[in-house]
Amino acid sequence: MAQAPVDIVDRPMFRERCGAKRCGAHSYVKAERADTDLYFCAHHGTQFMDGLVMHGFTITDLRDTVLPQVQG
Ligand SMILES: [Zn+2]
């Protein structure tokens, strides 16, 4: 029996950086499709979420692990 893919469960973020243009922040959203994997930070993951789902990507969402930012 194949082992369950548990390795991402307790990881706070992906190793890859956000793929959005000129961003490069830590990524918290992984979008997988047969032809490619994309990674986005929480901001760009939220921004592109609807389009990614619409284009058939399977989303792994770690945005709830982002620590709250102190608002200035
Ligand atoms: Zn980003």
N, CA, C, O and the ligand as a Tripos MOL2 file, in Angstrom:
@<TRIPOS>MOLECULE
protein
  289   287    73     0     0
PROTEIN
NO_CHARGES

@<TRIPOS>ATOM
      1 N           0.8460   -1.2010    0.0000 N.3       1 MET1
      2 CA          0.0000    0.0000    0.0000 C.3       1 MET1
      3 C           0.8760    1.2440    0.0000 C.2       1 MET1
      4 O           1.8700    1.3210    0.7220 O.2       1 MET1
      5 N           0.5030    2.1890   -0.7970 N.am      2 ALA2
      6 CA          1.2730    3.4280   -0.8630 C.3       2 ALA2
      7 C           1.1630    4.2060    0.4430 C.2       2 ALA2
      8 O           0.1190    4.2260    1.0950 O.2       2 ALA2
      9 N           2.2480    4.8320    0.7960 N.am      3 GLN3
     10 CA          2.2580    5.6100    2.0380 C.3       3 GLN3
     11 C           1.5360    6.9420    1.8310 C.2       3 GLN3
     12 O           1.6600    7.5750    0.7830 O.2       3 GLN3
     13 N           0.7920    7.3460    2.8330 N.am      4 ALA4
     14 CA          0.0520    8.6030    2.7190 C.3       4 ALA4
     15 C           1.0270    9.7790    2.6310 C.2       4 ALA4
     16 O           2.0570    9.7790    3.3040 O.2       4 ALA4
     17 N           0.7120   10.7680    1.8160 N.am      5 PRO5
     18 CA          1.5980   11.9370    1.6750 C.3       5 PRO5
     19 C           1.4360   12.8970    2.8390 C.2       5 PRO5
     20 O           0.7410   13.9080    2.7410 O.2       5 PRO5
     21 N           2.0900   12.5640    3.9420 N.am      6 VAL6
     22 CA          1.8890   13.3500    5.1640 C.3       6 VAL6
     23 C           2.9360   14.4430    5.3420 C.2       6 VAL6
     24 O           2.8420   15.2380    6.2770 O.2       6 VAL6
     25 N           3.9370   14.4940    4.4550 N.am      7 ASP7
     26 CA          5.0830   15.3480    4.7420 C.3       7 ASP7
     27 C           4.7640   16.8350    4.7470 C.2       7 ASP7
     28 O           5.4740   17.6160    5.3800 O.2       7 ASP7
     29 N           3.7150   17.2340    4.0550 N.am      8 ILE8
     30 CA          3.4280   18.6720    4.0140 C.3       8 ILE8
     31 C           2.5460   19.1200    5.1740 C.2       8 ILE8
     32 O           2.3680   20.3190    5.3900 O.2       8 ILE8
     33 N           2.0000   18.1770    5.9130 N.am      9 VAL9
     34 CA          0.9990   18.5450    6.9180 C.3       9 VAL9
     35 C           1.5700   19.4510    8.0010 C.2       9 VAL9
     36 O           0.9380   20.4360    8.3840 O.2       9 VAL9
     37 N           2.7570   19.1240    8.4950 N.am     10 ASP10
     38 CA          3.2930   19.9140    9.6030 C.3      10 ASP10
     39 C           4.3660   20.9000    9.1540 C.2      10 ASP10
     40 O           5.1350   21.4100    9.9690 O.2      10 ASP10
     41 N           4.4090   21.1620    7.8540 N.am     11 ARG11
     42 CA          5.3700   22.1550    7.3630 C.3      11 ARG11
     43 C           4.6830   23.5010    7.2500 C.2      11 ARG11
     44 O           3.5760   23.5900    6.7190 O.2      11 ARG11
     45 N           5.3170   24.5360    7.7360 N.am     12 PRO12
     46 CA          4.6640   25.8390    7.7280 C.3      12 PRO12
     47 C           4.6060   26.4800    6.3520 C.2      12 PRO12
     48 O           3.7920   27.3760    6.1330 O.2      12 PRO12
     49 N           5.4500   26.0450    5.4130 N.am     13 MET13
     50 CA          5.4560   26.6740    4.0970 C.3      13 MET13
     51 C           6.1700   25.7380    3.1300 C.2      13 MET13
     52 O           6.7950   24.7620    3.5470 O.2      13 MET13
     53 N           6.0760   26.0350    1.8540 N.am     14 PHE14
     54 CA          6.8160   25.2700    0.8630 C.3      14 PHE14
     55 C           8.2240   25.8400    0.7370 C.2      14 PHE14
     56 O           8.4670   26.9950    1.0860 O.2      14 PHE14
     57 N           9.1390   25.0330    0.2430 N.am     15 ARG15
     58 CA         10.5210   25.4950    0.0530 C.3      15 ARG15
     59 C          10.6230   26.4800   -1.0940 C.2      15 ARG15
     60 O          11.4680   27.3750   -1.0870 O.2      15 ARG15
     61 N           9.7530   26.3080   -2.0820 N.am     16 GLU16
     62 CA          9.8120   27.1500   -3.2650 C.3      16 GLU16
     63 C           9.3500   28.5740   -2.9490 C.2      16 GLU16
     64 O           8.6060   28.8030   -1.9960 O.2      16 GLU16
     65 N           9.8010   29.5110   -3.7580 N.am     17 ARG17
     66 CA          9.3850   30.8970   -3.5970 C.3      17 ARG17
     67 C           8.2100   31.1980   -4.4990 C.2      17 ARG17
     68 O           7.9730   30.4910   -5.4790 O.2      17 ARG17
     69 N           7.4760   32.2430   -4.1710 N.am     18 CYS18
     70 CA          6.3290   32.6650   -4.9660 C.3      18 CYS18
     71 C           6.7640   32.9210   -6.4110 C.2      18 CYS18
     72 O           7.7580   33.6020   -6.6620 O.2      18 CYS18
     73 N           5.9980   32.3610   -7.3590 N.am     19 GLY19
     74 CA          6.3470   32.4860   -8.7580 C.3      19 GLY19
     75 C           5.7740   33.7180   -9.4300 C.2      19 GLY19
     76 O           5.9940   33.9270  -10.6230 O.2      19 GLY19
     77 N           5.0430   34.5400   -8.6870 N.am     20 ALA20
     78 CA          4.4850   35.7450   -9.2930 C.3      20 ALA20
     79 C           5.6190   36.7140   -9.6440 C.2      20 ALA20
     80 O           6.6670   36.7390   -9.0000 O.2      20 ALA20
     81 N           5.3760   37.4890  -10.6640 N.am     21 LYS21
     82 CA          6.3920   38.4030  -11.1770 C.3      21 LYS21
     83 C           6.9160   39.3440  -10.0820 C.2      21 LYS21
     84 O           6.1330   40.0240   -9.4180 O.2      21 LYS21
     85 N           8.2290   39.3780   -9.8990 N.am     22 ARG22
     86 CA          8.9050   40.2630   -8.9600 C.3      22 ARG22
     87 C           8.4640   40.0720   -7.5170 C.2      22 ARG22
     88 O           8.5590   41.0070   -6.7220 O.2      22 ARG22
     89 N           7.9840   38.8870   -7.1580 N.am     23 CYS23
     90 CA          7.5620   38.6750   -5.7730 C.3      23 CYS23
     91 C           8.6550   37.9240   -5.0130 C.2      23 CYS23
     92 O           9.4500   38.5330   -4.2970 O.2      23 CYS23
     93 N           8.6900   36.6010   -5.1730 N.am     24 GLY24
     94 CA          9.7470   35.8180   -4.5340 C.3      24 GLY24
     95 C           9.5740   35.6020   -3.0440 C.2      24 GLY24
     96 O          10.5190   35.1830   -2.3760 O.2      24 GLY24
     97 N           8.3980   35.8760   -2.5010 N.am     25 ALA25
     98 CA          8.1430   35.6410   -1.0800 C.3      25 ALA25
     99 C           8.0190   34.1360   -0.8240 C.2      25 ALA25
    100 O           7.8840   33.3490   -1.7610 O.2      25 ALA25
    101 N           8.0650   33.7490    0.4410 N.am     26 HIS26
    102 CA          7.8110   32.3490    0.7940 C.3      26 HIS26
    103 C           6.4430   31.9430    0.2590 C.2      26 HIS26
    104 O           5.5070   32.7430    0.2490 O.2      26 HIS26
    105 N           6.3340   30.6960   -0.1850 N.am     27 SER27
    106 CA          5.0720   30.2650   -0.7800 C.3      27 SER27
    107 C           4.2410   29.4480    0.1950 C.2      27 SER27
    108 O           4.7650   28.6460    0.9670 O.2      27 SER27
    109 N           2.9540   29.6670    0.1420 N.am     28 TYR28
    110 CA          1.9900   28.9820    1.0020 C.3      28 TYR28
    111 C           0.8770   28.3380    0.1850 C.2      28 TYR28
    112 O           0.0030   27.6710    0.7380 O.2      28 TYR28
    113 N           0.9080   28.5370   -1.1250 N.am     29 VAL29
    114 CA         -0.1030   27.9330   -1.9940 C.3      29 VAL29
    115 C           0.6270   27.1850   -3.1080 C.2      29 VAL29
    116 O           1.4480   27.7580   -3.8250 O.2      29 VAL29
    117 N           0.3130   25.8960   -3.2380 N.am     30 LYS30
    118 CA          0.8660   25.0890   -4.3340 C.3      30 LYS30
    119 C          -0.2760   24.7340   -5.2650 C.2      30 LYS30
    120 O          -1.3200   24.2510   -4.8290 O.2      30 LYS30
    121 N          -0.0710   24.9760   -6.5500 N.am     31 ALA31
    122 CA         -1.0750   24.6610   -7.5580 C.3      31 ALA31
    123 C          -0.4800   23.5970   -8.4820 C.2      31 ALA31
    124 O           0.5120   23.8450   -9.1680 O.2      31 ALA31
    125 N          -1.0870   22.4230   -8.4930 N.am     32 GLU32
    126 CA         -0.5580   21.2960   -9.2570 C.3      32 GLU32
    127 C          -1.4570   20.9500  -10.4190 C.2      32 GLU32
    128 O          -2.6820   20.9280  -10.2990 O.2      32 GLU32
    129 N          -0.8310   20.6820  -11.5410 N.am     33 ARG33
    130 CA         -1.5230   20.1690  -12.7000 C.3      33 ARG33
    131 C          -0.5650   19.1860  -13.3690 C.2      33 ARG33
    132 O           0.6300   19.1770  -13.0730 O.2      33 ARG33
    133 N          -1.0870   18.3680  -14.2610 N.am     34 ALA34
    134 CA         -0.2470   17.3380  -14.8770 C.3      34 ALA34
    135 C           0.9910   17.9370  -15.5400 C.2      34 ALA34
    136 O           2.0510   17.3120  -15.5540 O.2      34 ALA34
    137 N           0.8640   19.1350  -16.0850 N.am     35 ASP35
    138 CA          1.9590   19.7100  -16.8560 C.3      35 ASP35
    139 C           2.8800   20.6180  -16.0520 C.2      35 ASP35
    140 O           3.9860   20.9140  -16.5040 O.2      35 ASP35
    141 N           2.4560   21.0710  -14.8680 N.am     36 THR36
    142 CA          3.2940   22.0030  -14.1230 C.3      36 THR36
    143 C           2.8620   22.1300  -12.6730 C.2      36 THR36
    144 O           1.7120   21.8570  -12.3300 O.2      36 THR36
    145 N           3.7940   22.5470  -11.8260 N.am     37 ASP37
    146 CA          3.5000   22.9200  -10.4510 C.3      37 ASP37
    147 C           3.8370   24.3960  -10.2930 C.2      37 ASP37
    148 O           4.8920   24.8530  -10.7330 O.2      37 ASP37
    149 N           2.9330   25.1320   -9.6630 N.am     38 LEU38
    150 CA          3.1650   26.5550   -9.4200 C.3      38 LEU38
    151 C           3.0980   26.8220   -7.9250 C.2      38 LEU38
    152 O           2.3660   26.1530   -7.1970 O.2      38 LEU38
    153 N           3.8670   27.8050   -7.4750 N.am     39 TYR39
    154 CA          3.8800   28.1580   -6.0560 C.3      39 TYR39
    155 C           3.6240   29.6470   -5.9070 C.2      39 TYR39
    156 O           4.1190   30.4600   -6.6880 O.2      39 TYR39
    157 N           2.8410   29.9920   -4.8880 N.am     40 PHE40
    158 CA          2.5300   31.3950   -4.6590 C.3      40 PHE40
    159 C           2.5350   31.7120   -3.1760 C.2      40 PHE40
    160 O           2.2450   30.8530   -2.3430 O.2      40 PHE40
    161 N           2.8650   32.9470   -2.8570 N.am     41 CYS41
    162 CA          2.7400   33.4270   -1.4850 C.3      41 CYS41
    163 C           1.2490   33.5670   -1.1490 C.2      41 CYS41
    164 O           0.3910   33.4020   -2.0160 O.2      41 CYS41
    165 N           0.9570   33.8690    0.1050 N.am     42 ALA42
    166 CA         -0.4400   33.9660    0.5240 C.3      42 ALA42
    167 C          -1.1660   35.0550   -0.2670 C.2      42 ALA42
    168 O          -2.3160   34.8740   -0.6690 O.2      42 ALA42
    169 N          -0.4930   36.1830   -0.4870 N.am     43 HIS43
    170 CA         -1.1100   37.2920   -1.2140 C.3      43 HIS43
    171 C          -1.4550   36.8860   -2.6470 C.2      43 HIS43
    172 O          -2.5980   37.0270   -3.0810 O.2      43 HIS43
    173 N          -0.4580   36.3820   -3.3780 N.am     44 HIS44
    174 CA         -0.7050   36.0250   -4.7710 C.3      44 HIS44
    175 C          -1.5420   34.7550   -4.8820 C.2      44 HIS44
    176 O          -2.2960   34.5990   -5.8430 O.2      44 HIS44
    177 N          -1.4230   33.8490   -3.9200 N.am     45 GLY45
    178 CA         -2.2810   32.6710   -3.9180 C.3      45 GLY45
    179 C          -3.7430   33.0620   -3.8430 C.2      45 GLY45
    180 O          -4.5890   32.5070   -4.5430 O.2      45 GLY45
    181 N          -4.0250   34.0280   -2.9840 N.am     46 THR46
    182 CA         -5.3950   34.5240   -2.8720 C.3      46 THR46
    183 C          -5.8120   35.2230   -4.1560 C.2      46 THR46
    184 O          -6.9310   35.0450   -4.6370 O.2      46 THR46
    185 N          -4.9060   36.0150   -4.7050 N.am     47 GLN47
    186 CA         -5.2180   36.7790   -5.9100 C.3      47 GLN47
    187 C          -5.5170   35.8720   -7.1040 C.2      47 GLN47
    188 O          -6.4090   36.1610   -7.9020 O.2      47 GLN47
    189 N          -4.7650   34.7760   -7.2220 N.am     48 PHE48
    190 CA         -4.8960   33.9160   -8.4100 C.3      48 PHE48
    191 C          -5.7660   32.6950   -8.1790 C.2      48 PHE48
    192 O          -5.9860   31.9170   -9.1080 O.2      48 PHE48
    193 N          -6.2670   32.5040   -6.9640 N.am     49 MET49
    194 CA         -6.9450   31.2520   -6.6010 C.3      49 MET49
    195 C          -8.0600   30.8680   -7.5730 C.2      49 MET49
    196 O          -8.0900   29.7410   -8.0680 O.2      49 MET49
    197 N          -8.9580   31.7810   -7.8410 N.am     50 ASP50
    198 CA        -10.1020   31.4630   -8.7000 C.3      50 ASP50
    199 C          -9.6460   31.0140  -10.0860 C.2      50 ASP50
    200 O         -10.1720   30.0460  -10.6350 O.2      50 ASP50
    201 N          -8.6720   31.7150  -10.6440 N.am     51 GLY51
    202 CA         -8.1780   31.3750  -11.9670 C.3      51 GLY51
    203 C          -7.4710   30.0250  -11.9890 C.2      51 GLY51
    204 O          -7.6110   29.2600  -12.9430 O.2      51 GLY51
    205 N          -6.7130   29.7370  -10.9380 N.am     52 LEU52
    206 CA         -6.0160   28.4510  -10.8620 C.3      52 LEU52
    207 C          -7.0080   27.3040  -10.8180 C.2      52 LEU52
    208 O          -6.8500   26.3100  -11.5280 O.2      52 LEU52
    209 N          -8.0280   27.4410   -9.9860 N.am     53 VAL53
    210 CA         -9.0490   26.3960   -9.8800 C.3      53 VAL53
    211 C          -9.7670   26.2450  -11.2200 C.2      53 VAL53
    212 O         -10.0360   25.1320  -11.6730 O.2      53 VAL53
    213 N         -10.0730   27.3910  -11.8480 N.am     54 MET54
    214 CA        -10.7830   27.3830  -13.1260 C.3      54 MET54
    215 C          -9.9640   26.6650  -14.2020 C.2      54 MET54
    216 O         -10.5260   26.0290  -15.0940 O.2      54 MET54
    217 N          -8.6270   26.7700  -14.1120 N.am     55 HIS55
    218 CA         -7.7750   26.1420  -15.1080 C.3      55 HIS55
    219 C          -7.3510   24.7340  -14.7020 C.2      55 HIS55
    220 O          -6.4140   24.1770  -15.2740 O.2      55 HIS55
    221 N          -8.0280   24.1670  -13.7320 N.am     56 GLY56
    222 CA         -7.8480   22.7520  -13.4410 C.3      56 GLY56
    223 C          -6.7140   22.4070  -12.5000 C.2      56 GLY56
    224 O          -6.3330   21.2410  -12.3970 O.2      56 GLY56
    225 N          -6.1590   23.4060  -11.8020 N.am     57 PHE57
    226 CA         -5.1000   23.1170  -10.8400 C.3      57 PHE57
    227 C          -5.6950   22.5500   -9.5550 C.2      57 PHE57
    228 O          -6.7760   22.9440   -9.1170 O.2      57 PHE57
    229 N          -4.9520   21.6090   -8.9640 N.am     58 THR58
    230 CA         -5.2900   21.1160   -7.6340 C.3      58 THR58
    231 C          -4.5010   21.9430   -6.6270 C.2      58 THR58
    232 O          -3.2790   22.0440   -6.7280 O.2      58 THR58
    233 N          -5.1850   22.5300   -5.6660 N.am     59 ILE59
    234 CA         -4.5730   23.4780   -4.7420 C.3      59 ILE59
    235 C          -4.2140   22.8180   -3.4240 C.2      59 ILE59
    236 O          -5.0340   22.1140   -2.8340 O.2      59 ILE59
    237 N          -2.9930   23.0440   -2.9600 N.am     60 THR60
    238 CA         -2.6210   22.7450   -1.5810 C.3      60 THR60
    239 C          -2.4370   24.0870   -0.8880 C.2      60 THR60
    240 O          -1.5510   24.8650   -1.2410 O.2      60 THR60
    241 N          -3.2730   24.3440    0.0880 N.am     61 ASP61
    242 CA         -3.3650   25.6900    0.6670 C.3      61 ASP61
    243 C          -2.8130   25.6920    2.0850 C.2      61 ASP61
    244 O          -3.3990   25.0900    2.9850 O.2      61 ASP61
    245 N          -1.6870   26.3680    2.2870 N.am     62 LEU62
    246 CA         -1.1000   26.4800    3.6270 C.3      62 LEU62
    247 C          -1.2610   27.8970    4.1660 C.2      62 LEU62
    248 O          -0.5630   28.2910    5.1010 O.2      62 LEU62
    249 N          -2.1710   28.6550    3.5850 N.am     63 ARG63
    250 CA         -2.2900   30.0550    3.9950 C.3      63 ARG63
    251 C          -2.6610   30.2100    5.4680 C.2      63 ARG63
    252 O          -2.3400   31.2200    6.0940 O.2      63 ARG63
    253 N          -3.3400   29.2000    6.0150 N.am     64 ASP64
    254 CA         -3.7200   29.3320    7.4260 C.3      64 ASP64
    255 C          -2.5360   29.1500    8.3680 C.2      64 ASP64
    256 O          -2.6820   29.3130    9.5800 O.2      64 ASP64
    257 N          -1.3550   28.8100    7.8240 N.am     65 THR65
    258 CA         -0.1660   28.7190    8.6770 C.3      65 THR65
    259 C           0.6140   30.0260    8.7030 C.2      65 THR65
    260 O           1.5910   30.1520    9.4410 O.2      65 THR65
    261 N           0.1870   30.9990    7.8990 N.am     66 VAL66
    262 CA          0.8860   32.2890    7.8760 C.3      66 VAL66
    263 C           0.6550   32.9810    9.2170 C.2      66 VAL66
    264 O          -0.4770   33.1120    9.6840 O.2      66 VAL66
    265 N           1.7400   33.4120    9.8120 N.am     67 LEU67
    266 CA          1.6020   34.1010   11.0910 C.3      67 LEU67
    267 C           0.9440   35.4610   10.8560 C.2      67 LEU67
    268 O           1.2390   36.1320    9.8670 O.2      67 LEU67
    269 N           0.0600   35.8620   11.7560 N.am     68 PRO68
    270 CA         -0.5860   37.1580   11.5890 C.3      68 PRO68
    271 C           0.4370   38.2870   11.6580 C.2      68 PRO68
    272 O           1.3460   38.2680   12.4880 O.2      68 PRO68
    273 N           0.2800   39.2520   10.7900 N.am     69 GLN69
    274 CA          1.1720   40.3910   10.7620 C.3      69 GLN69
    275 C           0.6360   41.4920   11.6660 C.2      69 GLN69
    276 O          -0.5710   41.7090   11.7690 O.2      69 GLN69
    277 N           1.5660   42.1790   12.3170 N.am     70 VAL70
    278 CA          1.1510   43.3230   13.1220 C.3      70 VAL70
    279 C           0.7770   44.4470   12.1760 C.2      70 VAL70
    280 O           1.5760   44.8440   11.3280 O.2      70 VAL70
    281 N          -0.4060   44.9480   12.3150 N.am     71 GLN71
    282 CA         -0.8700   46.0170   11.4410 C.3      71 GLN71
    283 C          -0.3760   47.3660   11.9480 C.2      71 GLN71
    284 O          -0.5270   47.6980   13.1240 O.2      71 GLN71
    285 N           0.2120   48.1330   11.0460 N.am     72 GLY72
    286 CA          0.7450   49.4330   11.4330 C.3      72 GLY72
    287 C          -0.3530   50.4300   11.5220 C.2      72 GLY72
    288 O          -0.1050   51.5940   11.8360 O.2      72 GLY72
    289 ZN          3.7880   36.5230   -4.1870 Zn       73 ZN73
@<TRIPOS>BOND
     1     1     2 1
     2     2     3 1
     3     3     4 2
     4     3     5 am
     5     5     6 1
     6     6     7 1
     7     7     8 2
     8     7     9 am
     9     9    10 1
    10    10    11 1
    11    11    12 2
    12    11    13 am
    13    13    14 1
    14    14    15 1
    15    15    16 2
    16    15    17 am
    17    17    18 1
    18    18    19 1
    19    19    20 2
    20    19    21 am
    21    21    22 1
    22    22    23 1
    23    23    24 2
    24    23    25 am
    25    25    26 1
    26    26    27 1
    27    27    28 2
    28    27    29 am
    29    29    30 1
    30    30    31 1
    31    31    32 2
    32    31    33 am
    33    33    34 1
    34    34    35 1
    35    35    36 2
    36    35    37 am
    37    37    38 1
    38    38    39 1
    39    39    40 2
    40    39    41 am
    41    41    42 1
    42    42    43 1
    43    43    44 2
    44    43    45 am
    45    45    46 1
    46    46    47 1
    47    47    48 2
    48    47    49 am
    49    49    50 1
    50    50    51 1
    51    51    52 2
    52    51    53 am
    53    53    54 1
    54    54    55 1
    55    55    56 2
    56    55    57 am
    57    57    58 1
    58    58    59 1
    59    59    60 2
    60    59    61 am
    61    61    62 1
    62    62    63 1
    63    63    64 2
    64    63    65 am
    65    65    66 1
    66    66    67 1
    67    67    68 2
    68    67    69 am
    69    69    70 1
    70    70    71 1
    71    71    72 2
    72    71    73 am
    73    73    74 1
    74    74    75 1
    75    75    76 2
    76    75    77 am
    77    77    78 1
    78    78    79 1
    79    79    80 2
    80    79    81 am
    81    81    82 1
    82    82    83 1
    83    83    84 2
    84    83    85 am
    85    85    86 1
    86    86    87 1
    87    87    88 2
    88    87    89 am
    89    89    90 1
    90    90    91 1
    91    91    92 2
    92    91    93 am
    93    93    94 1
    94    94    95 1
    95    95    96 2
    96    95    97 am
    97    97    98 1
    98    98    99 1
    99    99   100 2
   100    99   101 am
   101   101   102 1
   102   102   103 1
   103   103   104 2
   104   103   105 am
   105   105   106 1
   106   106   107 1
   107   107   108 2
   108   107   109 am
   109   109   110 1
   110   110   111 1
   111   111   112 2
   112   111   113 am
   113   113   114 1
   114   114   115 1
   115   115   116 2
   116   115   117 am
   117   117   118 1
   118   118   119 1
   119   119   120 2
   120   119   121 am
   121   121   122 1
   122   122   123 1
   123   123   124 2
   124   123   125 am
   125   125   126 1
   126   126   127 1
   127   127   128 2
   128   127   129 am
   129   129   130 1
   130   130   131 1
   131   131   132 2
   132   131   133 am
   133   133   134 1
   134   134   135 1
   135   135   136 2
   136   135   137 am
   137   137   138 1
   138   138   139 1
   139   139   140 2
   140   139   141 am
   141   141   142 1
   142   142   143 1
   143   143   144 2
   144   143   145 am
   145   145   146 1
   146   146   147 1
   147   147   148 2
   148   147   149 am
   149   149   150 1
   150   150   151 1
   151   151   152 2
   152   151   153 am
   153   153   154 1
   154   154   155 1
   155   155   156 2
   156   155   157 am
   157   157   158 1
   158   158   159 1
   159   159   160 2
   160   159   161 am
   161   161   162 1
   162   162   163 1
   163   163   164 2
   164   163   165 am
   165   165   166 1
   166   166   167 1
   167   167   168 2
   168   167   169 am
   169   169   170 1
   170   170   171 1
   171   171   172 2
   172   171   173 am
   173   173   174 1
   174   174   175 1
   175   175   176 2
   176   175   177 am
   177   177   178 1
   178   178   179 1
   179   179   180 2
   180   179   181 am
   181   181   182 1
   182   182   183 1
   183   183   184 2
   184   183   185 am
   185   185   186 1
   186   186   187 1
   187   187   188 2
   188   187   189 am
   189   189   190 1
   190   190   191 1
   191   191   192 2
   192   191   193 am
   193   193   194 1
   194   194   195 1
   195   195   196 2
   196   195   197 am
   197   197   198 1
   198   198   199 1
   199   199   200 2
   200   199   201 am
   201   201   202 1
   202   202   203 1
   203   203   204 2
   204   203   205 am
   205   205   206 1
   206   206   207 1
   207   207   208 2
   208   207   209 am
   209   209   210 1
   210   210   211 1
   211   211   212 2
   212   211   213 am
   213   213   214 1
   214   214   215 1
   215   215   216 2
   216   215   217 am
   217   217   218 1
   218   218   219 1
   219   219   220 2
   220   219   221 am
   221   221   222 1
   222   222   223 1
   223   223   224 2
   224   223   225 am
   225   225   226 1
   226   226   227 1
   227   227   228 2
   228   227   229 am
   229   229   230 1
   230   230   231 1
   231   231   232 2
   232   231   233 am
   233   233   234 1
   234   234   235 1
   235   235   236 2
   236   235   237 am
   237   237   238 1
   238   238   239 1
   239   239   240 2
   240   239   241 am
   241   241   242 1
   242   242   243 1
   243   243   244 2
   244   243   245 am
   245   245   246 1
   246   246   247 1
   247   247   248 2
   248   247   249 am
   249   249   250 1
   250   250   251 1
   251   251   252 2
   252   251   253 am
   253   253   254 1
   254   254   255 1
   255   255   256 2
   256   255   257 am
   257   257   258 1
   258   258   259 1
   259   259   260 2
   260   259   261 am
   261   261   262 1
   262   262   263 1
   263   263   264 2
   264   263   265 am
   265   265   266 1
   266   266   267 1
   267   267   268 2
   268   267   269 am
   269   269   270 1
   270   270   271 1
   271   271   272 2
   272   271   273 am
   273   273   274 1
   274   274   275 1
   275   275   276 2
   276   275   277 am
   277   277   278 1
   278   278   279 1
   279   279   280 2
   280   279   281 am
   281   281   282 1
   282   282   283 1
   283   283   284 2
   284   283   285 am
   285   285   286 1
   286   286   287 1
   287   287   288 2
@<TRIPOS>SUBSTRUCTURE
     1 MET1         2 RESIDUE 1 A MET
     2 ALA2         6 RESIDUE 1 A ALA
     3 GLN3        10 RESIDUE 1 A GLN
     4 ALA4        14 RESIDUE 1 A ALA
     5 PRO5        18 RESIDUE 1 A PRO
     6 VAL6        22 RESIDUE 1 A VAL
     7 ASP7        26 RESIDUE 1 A ASP
     8 ILE8        30 RESIDUE 1 A ILE
     9 VAL9        34 RESIDUE 1 A VAL
    10 ASP10       38 RESIDUE 1 A ASP
    11 ARG11       42 RESIDUE 1 A ARG
    12 PRO12       46 RESIDUE 1 A PRO
    13 MET13       50 RESIDUE 1 A MET
    14 PHE14       54 RESIDUE 1 A PHE
    15 ARG15       58 RESIDUE 1 A ARG
    16 GLU16       62 RESIDUE 1 A GLU
    17 ARG17       66 RESIDUE 1 A ARG
    18 CYS18       70 RESIDUE 1 A CYS
    19 GLY19       74 RESIDUE 1 A GLY
    20 ALA20       78 RESIDUE 1 A ALA
    21 LYS21       82 RESIDUE 1 A LYS
    22 ARG22       86 RESIDUE 1 A ARG
    23 CYS23       90 RESIDUE 1 A CYS
    24 GLY24       94 RESIDUE 1 A GLY
    25 ALA25       98 RESIDUE 1 A ALA
    26 HIS26      102 RESIDUE 1 A HIS
    27 SER27      106 RESIDUE 1 A SER
    28 TYR28      110 RESIDUE 1 A TYR
    29 VAL29      114 RESIDUE 1 A VAL
    30 LYS30      118 RESIDUE 1 A LYS
    31 ALA31      122 RESIDUE 1 A ALA
    32 GLU32      126 RESIDUE 1 A GLU
    33 ARG33      130 RESIDUE 1 A ARG
    34 ALA34      134 RESIDUE 1 A ALA
    35 ASP35      138 RESIDUE 1 A ASP
    36 THR36      142 RESIDUE 1 A THR
    37 ASP37      146 RESIDUE 1 A ASP
    38 LEU38      150 RESIDUE 1 A LEU
    39 TYR39      154 RESIDUE 1 A TYR
    40 PHE40      158 RESIDUE 1 A PHE
    41 CYS41      162 RESIDUE 1 A CYS
    42 ALA42      166 RESIDUE 1 A ALA
    43 HIS43      170 RESIDUE 1 A HIS
    44 HIS44      174 RESIDUE 1 A HIS
    45 GLY45      178 RESIDUE 1 A GLY
    46 THR46      182 RESIDUE 1 A THR
    47 GLN47      186 RESIDUE 1 A GLN
    48 PHE48      190 RESIDUE 1 A PHE
    49 MET49      194 RESIDUE 1 A MET
    50 ASP50      198 RESIDUE 1 A ASP
    51 GLY51      202 RESIDUE 1 A GLY
    52 LEU52      206 RESIDUE 1 A LEU
    53 VAL53      210 RESIDUE 1 A VAL
    54 MET54      214 RESIDUE 1 A MET
    55 HIS55      218 RESIDUE 1 A HIS
    56 GLY56      222 RESIDUE 1 A GLY
    57 PHE57      226 RESIDUE 1 A PHE
    58 THR58      230 RESIDUE 1 A THR
    59 ILE59      234 RESIDUE 1 A ILE
    60 THR60      238 RESIDUE 1 A THR
    61 ASP61      242 RESIDUE 1 A ASP
    62 LEU62      246 RESIDUE 1 A LEU
    63 ARG63      250 RESIDUE 1 A ARG
    64 ASP64      254 RESIDUE 1 A ASP
    65 THR65      258 RESIDUE 1 A THR
    66 VAL66      262 RESIDUE 1 A VAL
    67 LEU67      266 RESIDUE 1 A LEU
    68 PRO68      270 RESIDUE 1 A PRO
    69 GLN69      274 RESIDUE 1 A GLN
    70 VAL70      278 RESIDUE 1 A VAL
    71 GLN71      282 RESIDUE 1 A GLN
    72 GLY72      286 RESIDUE 1 A GLY
    73 ZN73       289 GROUP 0 **** ****
